[in-house]
Amino acid sequence: MLQLKGVGKVVGGVDHIMDVSMTLEAGSLNVLLGPTLSGKTTLMRLMAGLDKPTSGRILANGKDVTGHSVRKRDVAMVYQQFINYPALTVYENIASPLRIARLGQDEIDRKVKKAADLLKLSPYLDRTPLNLSGGQQQRTALARALVKGAHLVLMDEPLANLDYKLREELRAELPKIFAESGAVFVYATTEPSEALLLGGKTATLHEGRVSQFGPTLDVYKRPNTLITAQTFSDPPMNTLSIVKKGDVLELPNGTQIPVADNEKRLVDGPYIAGFRPHHLHLSKRTDHHFGLKGMVQVSEITGSESFIHVDCVGETWVALAHGIRNIEVDDEIEVFLDPRNFLVFETNGRLATLDMPVEA
């Protein structure tokens, strides 16, 4: 178990991490999700003992290790920029922590081969890192961390340099490894989709603060703040200013729409409605959908999907549409929303909706 209690880090008078408190259980997978510079790597360095917190305490299995160096902690780390011993073979790179632990050769063989099979490295065990591709070198570093058997394994975007097929295979396999090991795993990523695929628990980070921590699907479906919702959405969650007046919601252009069931218990007043790009449609899907006119700003085609950026009622929204859409910049289009899919936040950003949307 790893516990962070009010942990903060100040560098040059600037807060990099602020008042982080959470408990990471043994055998758990914990995702740190946030954009670049949100504090993920800094927080991992504090967990590892590479840096000392300015405030707060860090406990490992109930023992206060605040300020203890990484050498005095049972930690393994994997970075996006892989680190291997260039003069050693892949086998010896993976085996290095086992030799330091003075395991017998048979045990080393068994552990190295198991990790090599999992990470598709068996054909390359006799090669040195310089004779490997970048993805193979990253897998070697990952295998070395896994065989170490540390109580805390920290992974800083470890799959970013791998090809799509292998990345998907490892995303499926890693949670199984994590559950079997009994270690605390911490996995940093900028991708909401990766957090959802990995499962476990997720901590959303924004400007050095953990805005929410809990089971990954719960954090995604029921973000407690607008910041959490925007962090856990790619592209970020769209927003719309609304005013509840009895049984209707009034939009900035004066349009009034019926209040959905999950919004009826809200008191009258101003709110911010949040909805994800896949809930902004280019055609009417159900009787609950209402349409708004907007002007296209950008049209991005990714192959199987299109992202349409549209200015509407004073906001810039992104719609996720399946397939290739022949939509040009400055086209006027109609987009459709279902208020049942709104996550409603108070004007201070805190979640106000009492019930989950129909499809989060």
Protein Blocks (a to p, Z undefined) as FASTA:
>chain_A
ZZdehiacdeehiafbghiacdddehiacdddddehilpmmmmmmmnopaccfbdcddee
hiacehiafklpccddddfbdcddfkbcfklmmmmmmmmnopafklmmmmmmmmmmmnop
mmmmmpcfklccfklmmmmmmmmmmmnopabdcdehkllmpcfklmmmmmmmmmmmmmmn
opacddddfbfklmmmnnmaddddeehiafbgcdfklmmmmccbfklmmmmgccdddddd
dddehjaccdfkopacdddfklmmpccddddddddfklpcfbdfbfkbccdddddfbdcd
ehjaccddddeehiacddddehjddddehiacdddddfklpccddfkopafbfbdcfbZZ
